[in-house]
Amino acid sequence: MALEECSKYFMYGGIILTIAVTAWFYFLEKQDESDISGVNFFLSRTRWQGAVIQTKIQSWRKLNVKYGSDCFYGVDFFLPNEQKLYTATTLIAPEKIHMLRKGLSIKVKKETKGKMGIIYIDFNNYN
């Protein structure tokens, strides 16, 4: 094979590799739509009306969203007298992440249309 024929294959390989790497980083950094809506509910929680309910944390997971150096977490909990597991988003500072555990008392703001946002986590009240 001559150099001219090889360079054609290198060009095709380079184009394919560039597209593959771009797609890899796109899907790696893509945000989950439910995470984004939860973050929007959290950030706008002071602007909408709703009942404040006290409950306890059942579980949590870190979302792929940051606000400055703070991280957003999806927190799972049961509302009083209900068996359904609900999830709301909250913002936690890096120095408080190690204090997050099951059974912590939280206050959740719930709107009638289904919006929920955690307004307070009591890191001192663990049962």
N, C-alpha and C positions, 0 to 999 in steps of 0.2 A: 504494500500500500504506500502510496505517495503521501507526502506531508499535507497536500491539499485535501486529500480524502479524509485524513484523520482529523484535521481541524474542523471539518464539517460536523463530525460526530461529537467533538468537544464542545462545539457551539450548542448543539441540541442538548447535550448533557447539562451544560451550564444553565440553559433556559429552564429545563425541567427541574433541576436542583433549586434554582431560585424560586420557582413557583411552589415547590414542595416546602421549602423552608418558610416562605411567607405564609402559606396555609397553616403550617405547624404553629407559628407564633400567633396567628389570628385566633385559632381555636384554643390555644393555651391561655390567652388573656381575655377571651370572651366572657362577659358577665352573664350570669343567670338572670333572666327577666324577673323571677320571683324575688331574688335578692335586691334588685334595683327598686322594685315597688315597695319592699319592706323598708329600705333605706329612705325612700321618699315619705312614707308614712311616719317614720321616726323623726325626720327633719321638720315635718309640718305638724307634729303632734300638739304644739301649743296653739295652733290656729283653728282646730276643729273641736266641737263639743263632744263630750262623751262621759260615761261613768267611769270613775276610778275604782278599780277592783284590786284587792290585796290577795295574793296567792303565793305559791312557792315554785321554785325552779325544779323541773324534772330532768332536763338535759339541755345542752347547748352545742352549737357548732360555729366555728369561725367562718365568716363569709369572706369572699375574695374582694373586699372593698375596704378602703382605708379613708379616714378623714383626718388629715394631718398625720400625726404619729399614732392616733387612736385607731382601733380596729372595730369593725361592726361584727356583732354576733347574732345569730338566730337562736332565740331562747324558747324552749318548749315548756308548756305549763298546762295545768288543768284549771278551768274556771270553777268556782265553788258550785256544787250541786250539778256538775256536768261531767260526763265520761269522755268527751271528745278532747283530744290533745290539740292545743292551739300553739301557734308559733308567732312571735313578734320579734322585732329587731331592736337592738340597743347598741349603744356606743360605749366601749370600755377602754379605759386608759391602760397602757402596757404595764404599769406598776400594780394594777389591780387584777390582772388576768389570773394570777396564781390563787387569788382568793375566791374565784368562781367555783361553786360546788352545788351539788344537788341539795335542795331543802332551804336555800336562801330565800328570804322573804322579798317579794317584788311587788311593785304597784304598777298596774297595767291600765292604760286608758283605752276604753273600747267604745267605738261609735256604733250606732245602730246599723249602719251600712256595712259593717264588717271590718272597718279600719281598726288596727290595734297598734299601740306603741308602748313600750316600757318607759315609764317616767321616773322610776326610782328602783334601785337595788340596794337593799340594806345588807352591806357586807359584814356588819357587826352582829346581826340577829340570825344565827344559825341554829336550826332545830333538828 
